[in-house]
Amino acid sequence: MLGVVLLYVGIVLINNGIARITNIDSKSAAVMNVFVGLLSIIINIITIVHGDFILIDDVGDFYSAATGLLFGFTYLFVAVNSIFNLDNRLYGWYSLFVAINTIPAAWIDFYINGDWKMAIIWILWGILWLTGFIENVLKKELKFVPYLAIFEGIFTAWIPGFLILTNLW
């Protein structure tokens, strides 16, 4: 199911980056955030309901679902804040929480799963989430963030998701 979610995380990151670069209304960008957030939450709840707690030589379905839900809540948080024009500082604090979680996630992928590619991807995601904290809580404008979102949408989500779906990862 990871490939499915990553494919759509790719397009939402690309859309969010393009929306910022071209000054598209955040309410318009919120539509895809709602779709991707709900998709991620539904898929990860299905994983929790049907999953195994511990798999041999793996971290288990609950871990996978929990980290997957970090994405679903991210996109719903962005969407709701945009639709209702809410204060983004709490989203910034949530982003810091998620960024911190990417550190052990990268470690687990590298040392337990032996997947250096996913470890690097977790670090890159952590950097993007950290920018959410820097921009929304510390109030520092980072002009590179929309470009980083597009880059990460393509290289950490869309391409890996497509490769996972086609068994080429």
N, C-alpha and C positions, 0 to 999 in steps of 0.2 A: 504494500500500500504506500510505501515511502515514495516510490516513483510517481504515483498519481499526485500526491500532495506537492512534491517538488516541482512537477511540471507547472502547476498553478501558482505556486509561490514564485516561480520564475516570472510569470506574466504580471503578477501583482507588484513585484519589485520594479519591473520595467515600467509599468504604468505609473507607479508612484514617482519614480525618477523623472519620467517625461512630464508628468503633471507639474512638478516643481519647476523644471527647466522652462516650460512653456506657459507658466502661470495659469494652468487650468484650475478651475474652482475645486477646492478640496471636497465639496459635497459630490461632485461628479466622480472624482477619483474614489470616493467611498464605496461606490457600487461594487467594484471588483474586490475591494477589501472585505466587504460583507460576504460575497460569494466564496472567496478563498478561506476566510475565517470559519465560515459554517462548514465547508467541505472538510477542512482539517479537523474540526471538532467532531463531526459525525464519524469520520474514518477512525479517529483515535478512540472514541467511545466504543465503537464496534470492536476495536482491538482490545480494549479493557474487558469488555463483556466476554469475548471469546478467547482471550489470551491465556498464556501460561505465565506463572509468576517467575520461574527460573527455567531457562533452557541450558542445556549442557554447552559449555564453551561460549556462552553468550550472556548478555545482561538481562534478557527477558523482555516479554511483551509490555509489561507495565512500565518499565523504564522507557522503552521506545514510544509508548503512548504519552507518557508524561512529558518527554521532551518535544514530541509532536504537538502537544497542546500549547506549548510555549508559543508556537507559530500561530495557531488558531486564535488564541487570545490577543496576540499582537495585532493581527489584522482587524479583529472586531473592535479592539480598543481604539485603533486609529480611525476606523469607520464611525463609531459612535461619537468620538470626540469631534470629528469633522462635521457630521450631520447636525449635531446639536451645538456646535461651536463652544465646546467645553474647554476648560483650562487643561493644557497638555502637560503640566508639571507632574501629575501622577503617572501619566504614561511614561514620562522620562524616568521616574523612579522604578517603574516596572521594567523598563528597558535596561536599567542598571542591574536589576535582579537577574534578568535573563542573560545579560552579558557575563555576569559572574558565573552562571551555570554552564556557559559554553566552555569554560576552562576544564572542569572535570569531564565534560562530555568529550572534548578533544582528547584528553588523556585516556579515557575509556576506549575510544575508537582506535587510538594509536597502540596502547599497551595491551588491552584485553582483546579487542577485535582484530588487531593487526592491520588496520585500514588507515594508512597514512593520508590517503586522499580525503576521507571524511574528517579526519583530525584537522587538516588544513581548512576544510570548509567550515568546520565549527569555529575555528579561530576567526575566519573572515566574517562569519555571521556575528560573532561577538563584537568585532570592531564596529559593524553597522549598528548593532543594538546600543553600543556605547555612545555612538553619535546621537542617538535619541536622548540619552541622559544629558550629554553636553549641550545640545541645542535647547532642550525643553526645561531643564532644571538650572543649568549654569548660564543659560541665555547667551551662548556663544554661537553666532552664525557660522556654519561650516559650508562654504560654497561648493565643496567637492561632493557633498553627501548625495545629491541626486544622481551624479555620475557613478558614484560608488554603488548606489542602489541598482542602477541599470547593469553595471558590470557584474555585481553579485547575482542579479536576477538571471543573467545569461550563464555565467560560469560556475555558480554554486548551486543553482536550482534547476533551470531549464535543461541544460545539457546533461547534468548527472541524472535528473529525473527521466529524461528520454532514454538515456543509456540503461538505467535500471529497468525501465519498462520493456526494453527490447533485449534484456539479458546480456548486454554488452558491457556492463559495469563490473 
